[in-house]
Amino acid sequence: MKVLFKGGLAAGLWMLCSAAWAAPVCADFLREAGDPPAVLEFVRCESAPQDQGAPLTATYRVKGRDAHQVERYLQRHWGVQGDLKFACCGWETKGFTFYREPRSGRGYQIGMGSEETLYNRREQWPKIGYFYVTVVLYTEEI
């Protein structure tokens, strides 16, 4: 009985340590999952453990002149649906797209939008300073 208890305790501690070891951390999620365009610059990753879902949010930016290339990359490799649309004061995807990365099994929400701008035609994108890509990984169930 003592051996069974000690074995169970050891197995439980091992599982607890393994789970803590495997917990996701802030990172450049797009580069971890593949090969994004070189024009896409990783800016930062922020952790918000106090928020619902304890999200890790990676932020990227791309110059307006290269935004179309990143838009197509997100559509082809991450399943972002449709082209960016101009709404009020900037360009944006229609909400966030959910994507499950096959190798890790992790689920991400991805969106893209421009900084605030009055340029409302796609041909004017080179005049826009930056577009931003946001990738969110929730580390807890929502």
TIMARLO-927563 format. One record per residue (C-alpha): residue number from 1; x, y, z. Coordinates in Angstrom, 1 decimal, padded with zeros to 4 digits, always signed. Example, Ala and Ser with C-alpha at 12.3 -4.5 7.8 and 13.67 -1.06 7.14 Angstrom:
SITE seq     px     py     pz
SITE   1 +012.3 -004.5 +007.8
SITE   2 +013.7 -001.1 +007.1
# end
This chain:
SITE seq     px     py     pz
SITE   1 +000.0 +000.0 +000.0
SITE   2 +002.9 +002.4 +000.9
SITE   3 +004.5 +001.7 -002.5
SITE   4 +001.2 +002.4 -004.3
SITE   5 +000.8 +005.6 -002.4
SITE   6 +004.4 +006.8 -003.0
SITE   7 +004.1 +005.8 -006.7
SITE   8 +000.9 +007.7 -007.0
SITE   9 +002.4 +010.7 -005.2
SITE  10 +005.4 +010.7 -007.5
SITE  11 +003.3 +010.4 -010.6
SITE  12 +001.0 +013.3 -009.5
SITE  13 +004.0 +015.5 -008.8
SITE  14 +005.6 +014.6 -012.1
SITE  15 +002.3 +015.5 -014.0
SITE  16 +002.1 +018.8 -012.0
SITE  17 +005.7 +019.7 -012.9
SITE  18 +005.2 +018.7 -016.5
SITE  19 +002.1 +020.8 -016.9
SITE  20 +003.9 +023.8 -015.5
SITE  21 +006.9 +023.2 -017.7
SITE  22 +004.7 +023.0 -020.8
SITE  23 +002.8 +026.2 -020.1
SITE  24 +003.0 +028.7 -023.1
SITE  25 +005.0 +031.8 -022.7
SITE  26 +005.1 +035.1 -024.5
SITE  27 +006.9 +034.8 -027.8
SITE  28 +007.1 +035.6 -031.5
SITE  29 +004.2 +033.2 -032.3
SITE  30 +004.3 +033.7 -036.1
SITE  31 +008.0 +032.8 -036.4
SITE  32 +007.6 +029.9 -034.0
SITE  33 +004.8 +028.5 -036.3
SITE  34 +006.5 +029.1 -039.6
SITE  35 +008.2 +031.6 -041.8
SITE  36 +006.4 +035.0 -042.0
SITE  37 +007.5 +037.6 -044.5
SITE  38 +010.6 +039.5 -043.6
SITE  39 +008.7 +042.8 -043.8
SITE  40 +006.6 +041.8 -040.8
SITE  41 +008.4 +043.2 -037.7
SITE  42 +007.8 +041.6 -034.2
SITE  43 +007.2 +044.5 -031.8
SITE  44 +006.4 +042.9 -028.5
SITE  45 +004.5 +040.2 -026.6
SITE  46 +002.5 +041.0 -023.5
SITE  47 +001.1 +038.8 -020.8
SITE  48 -002.2 +039.7 -019.0
SITE  49 -002.7 +036.9 -016.4
SITE  50 -005.4 +039.0 -014.6
SITE  51 -007.6 +039.2 -017.7
SITE  52 -010.1 +036.6 -018.8
SITE  53 -008.4 +033.7 -020.5
SITE  54 -005.0 +035.0 -019.3
SITE  55 -004.0 +036.0 -022.8
SITE  56 -000.6 +036.3 -024.3
SITE  57 -000.7 +039.0 -027.0
SITE  58 +002.0 +039.3 -029.7
SITE  59 +002.0 +042.5 -031.7
SITE  60 +003.6 +043.0 -035.1
SITE  61 +003.8 +045.9 -037.6
SITE  62 +004.4 +046.3 -041.3
SITE  63 +004.9 +049.4 -043.3
SITE  64 +001.9 +050.5 -045.4
SITE  65 +003.7 +049.8 -048.7
SITE  66 +004.2 +046.1 -047.6
SITE  67 +000.8 +045.6 -046.0
SITE  68 -000.7 +043.8 -049.0
SITE  69 +002.0 +041.1 -048.8
SITE  70 +001.3 +040.5 -045.1
SITE  71 -002.5 +040.5 -045.8
SITE  72 -002.0 +037.7 -048.4
SITE  73 +000.3 +035.7 -046.0
SITE  74 -002.3 +035.8 -043.2
SITE  75 -005.0 +034.6 -045.7
SITE  76 -002.9 +031.8 -047.1
SITE  77 -001.2 +030.5 -044.0
SITE  78 -003.5 +031.5 -041.1
SITE  79 -006.9 +031.4 -042.6
SITE  80 -007.8 +035.0 -042.3
SITE  81 -011.0 +035.5 -044.4
SITE  82 -011.5 +038.3 -046.8
SITE  83 -009.6 +041.5 -047.6
SITE  84 -009.1 +044.3 -045.1
SITE  85 -011.9 +046.8 -045.2
SITE  86 -011.9 +050.5 -044.4
SITE  87 -014.2 +051.4 -041.6
SITE  88 -014.4 +054.9 -040.1
SITE  89 -010.8 +055.7 -039.4
SITE  90 -008.7 +052.8 -040.5
SITE  91 -008.3 +049.5 -042.3
SITE  92 -009.2 +046.2 -040.5
SITE  93 -010.0 +042.5 -040.8
SITE  94 -013.5 +041.5 -040.1
SITE  95 -013.0 +040.6 -036.4
SITE  96 -010.4 +038.0 -035.4
SITE  97 -009.8 +034.7 -037.1
SITE  98 -009.3 +031.6 -035.0
SITE  99 -006.5 +029.3 -036.1
SITE 100 -005.2 +026.1 -034.5
SITE 101 -001.5 +025.5 -035.1
SITE 102 -001.1 +021.9 -036.2
SITE 103 +002.2 +021.1 -034.6
SITE 104 +001.5 +022.5 -031.1
SITE 105 -002.3 +022.2 -031.2
SITE 106 -002.5 +025.7 -029.7
SITE 107 -005.4 +028.0 -030.8
SITE 108 -004.7 +031.6 -031.8
SITE 109 -006.8 +034.6 -032.7
SITE 110 -005.4 +036.7 -035.4
SITE 111 -006.4 +040.2 -036.7
SITE 112 -004.8 +042.9 -038.8
SITE 113 -005.5 +046.7 -039.0
SITE 114 -003.9 +050.0 -039.8
SITE 115 -003.1 +052.9 -037.6
SITE 116 -005.8 +055.6 -037.7
SITE 117 -005.9 +057.1 -041.2
SITE 118 -008.1 +059.0 -043.7
SITE 119 -006.6 +057.1 -046.6
SITE 120 -009.6 +054.9 -047.6
SITE 121 -008.4 +053.4 -050.9
SITE 122 -006.1 +050.4 -051.2
SITE 123 -003.9 +052.2 -053.7
SITE 124 -003.1 +054.7 -050.9
SITE 125 -001.7 +052.1 -048.5
SITE 126 +001.9 +053.2 -049.1
SITE 127 +001.0 +056.6 -047.6
SITE 128 -000.1 +054.8 -044.3
SITE 129 +002.8 +054.6 -041.8
SITE 130 +002.0 +051.1 -040.3
SITE 131 -000.4 +048.3 -040.2
SITE 132 -000.5 +046.1 -037.1
SITE 133 -001.0 +042.3 -036.7
SITE 134 -002.2 +041.0 -033.4
SITE 135 -001.9 +037.4 -032.4
SITE 136 -003.6 +036.3 -029.1
SITE 137 -003.0 +033.0 -027.4
SITE 138 -005.3 +032.3 -024.4
SITE 139 -003.6 +030.2 -021.8
SITE 140 -006.8 +029.5 -019.8
SITE 141 -010.3 +028.4 -020.9
SITE 142 -012.7 +031.2 -021.4
# end
